[in-house]
């Protein structure tokens, strides 16, 4: 008996359909022969980036299934759902019968149940291996510098009925159920290196070593003096010792600005400060955190203000005694890139908590990482104004906003766009695509579409 897969035919009709390799190939080839016309053809612009990035090999490796099977194709559906900024087909079922499923190498749109089964069959460790493999490819491609890393937790609200630990953003807000995600970002390129997650009870002290271990695997060989910039939530003796003794990174984190700390800083003799310009001086002092098994480390003290009655102090713990001016005025302020990244890309799959089954969430987040990598390359290829469009805007204006049709001519899938904006720019990048890919030593044949090549036309 042929293997069956639950397919979403319409918003209300679900039907088991044949999922064996021969039935899938016949269905895809028939759909392509019938031609497709819709406003979702903009998503096909991601296919060249998938070929350059090696997305298909990564998905086959993650699913541990051969290319003819449906499991890697369901994983590719998740990648493209993330690119469309959809939380799942349960939110937007209109993607069926519009060419979206053919893009994934399927003649049908898989249901929630089918996708859940694929995600649930994989472990957290397998998702982490996928992130490491993706990260190594991006590292070789120059997407990461590795000199300065930014780490931070991201806590979207959760509406789960489970009993969860509650967090509050500040003292004025009410505690809420949250899901916890932990991101590591390259400060120079502003690209995500890796991410992890945990239950709402997991602390940054528990999560950060695992996050940095993944980052170290991806960024090997590390440039000398790699520094991790953390926020005040990471100021814990246990974590500082862990990073210092068991990772190849140095770390810098603010010391809590309590009244006792401020009084101690004001008591530092003026001669220990070095003035760099009017109203700005620094001092480097030994610092031993309470209950620390290592150290002493270094306290970088920053004094702002020209007159004593104007002085304002900040202090940072660092495991390296590098130039405090560079650390405090050049490196640490780049932590703002984390907030920019969340605002720019969280619609790909990090805005909502979804399920709290960690292996499933790891799989979903890793698919979103693949989508983000492909979209980043697309933005850079297209330049302005696309480079500064956030994920939601790009999905709306390009992936769901370009009208066109899809047909097969000999051994090529030809995607034709009608009245596309900036057509001359798109034409220069995508017309004659197979030859452009060969010039980059990239095989232009699409493995999940049975070796067909892709080309574009603009009218």
Buried (B, 14 or more C-beta within 10 A) or exposed (E): EEBBBBBBBEEEEBEEBBBBBEBBBEBBBEBBEEEBBBEBBBBBBBBBBBBBBBBBBBBBBBBEBEBBBBBBBBBBBBBBBBBBBBBBBEEBBEBBBBBBBBBBBBBBBBBEEBBBBBBEBBEBEBBBBBBBBBBBBBBEEEBBBBBBBBBBBBBBEBEBEEEBEEBEEEEEEEEBBBBBBBBBBBBBBBBBBBBBBBEBEBBBBBBBBBBBBBBBBBBEEBEEEBBBBBBEBBBBBBBBBBBBEEBBBBBBBBBEEEEEBBEBBEEBEEEEBEEEEEBBBBBBBEBEBEEBEBBEBBBBBBBEBEEEEEBEBBBBBBBBEBBBBEBBBEBBEBBEBBEEBBEBBBBBBBBBBBBBEBBBBBBBBBBBBBBBBBBBBBBEBBEEEBEEBBBBBBBBBBBBBBBBBBBBEEEBBBBBBBEBEBEEBBBEBBEEBBEBBEEEEBEBBBBBBBEBBBBBBBE
